[in-house]
Amino acid sequence: MQVLKLEVHDAIFDKVISFLKNFPQNQVKLDIEKQTSNKPKKLKSISLRTKDFRFDRDEANAR
C-alpha cells in the first residue's frame, strides 16, 4: 500500500473527491483533513502591578 497526500484548493475539492470515490472502496481509503489557517496565535497575558508590593519573607514562611 502507498500513501498519497494532496493539497487541493477549495474550488476543485468536490471534483477531486468525486473522482476518488469512483475507485473501489476496498482498494482506496479517503482520509480527509481540513487544514486550519497558519496565522500565528497571539499571546494573551495578564499584567500584574507589583510596583508597591513588598515581599515579607517571614509572612511567606508562615504560609
SEGULUM-527245 format. One line per 10 residues: their letters; for each residue x, y, z of C-alpha. Coordinates in nm, 2 decimals, padded with zeros to 4 digits. Layout:
! SEGULUM-527245
A> X:Y:Z ~ ...
This chain:
! SEGULUM-527245
MQVLKLEVHD> 00.00:00.00:00.00 ~ 00.12:00.35:-00.07 ~ 00.01:00.69:00.07 ~ -00.07:00.99:-00.15 ~ -00.11:01.33:00.00 ~ -00.28:01.61:-00.20 ~ -00.32:01.97:-00.11 ~ -00.63:02.08:-00.31 ~ -00.78:02.43:-00.34 ~ -01.14:02.46:-00.21
AIFDKVISFL> -01.26:02.55:-00.56 ~ -01.19:02.20:-00.70 ~ -01.21:01.99:-00.39 ~ -01.56:01.84:-00.48 ~ -01.44:01.74:-00.82 ~ -01.13:01.56:-00.68 ~ -01.34:01.38:-00.41 ~ -01.60:01.26:-00.67 ~ -01.31:01.13:-00.89 ~ -01.15:00.94:-00.60
KNFPQNQVKL> -01.49:00.79:-00.49 ~ -01.52:00.62:-00.83 ~ -01.24:00.38:-00.73 ~ -01.33:00.05:-00.54 ~ -01.38:00.12:-00.17 ~ -01.18:-00.18:-00.06 ~ -00.87:-00.05:-00.25 ~ -00.88:00.32:-00.17 ~ -00.93:00.48:00.17 ~ -01.01:00.85:00.19
DIEKQTSNKP> -00.88:01.03:00.49 ~ -00.98:01.40:00.47 ~ -00.82:01.66:00.70 ~ -00.93:02.01:00.69 ~ -00.63:02.24:00.71 ~ -00.66:02.53:00.95 ~ -00.51:02.87:00.88 ~ -00.14:02.92:00.95 ~ -00.19:03.25:01.14 ~ 00.04:03.27:01.44
KKLKSISLRT> -00.15:03.27:01.77 ~ -00.14:03.58:01.97 ~ -00.03:03.55:02.33 ~ -00.28:03.69:02.57 ~ -00.12:03.77:02.90 ~ -00.22:03.93:03.23 ~ -00.04:04.23:03.36 ~ 00.04:04.22:03.73 ~ 00.11:04.55:03.90 ~ 00.38:04.49:04.16
KDFRFDRDEA> 00.51:04.84:04.20 ~ 00.41:04.88:04.56 ~ 00.44:04.52:04.66 ~ 00.68:04.44:04.94 ~ 00.80:04.08:04.99 ~ 00.79:03.98:05.36 ~ 01.00:03.66:05.40 ~ 00.85:03.59:05.75 ~ 00.50:03.61:05.62 ~ 00.58:03.39:05.33
NAR> 00.74:03.12:05.55 ~ 00.43:03.14:05.78 ~ 00.21:03.02:05.49
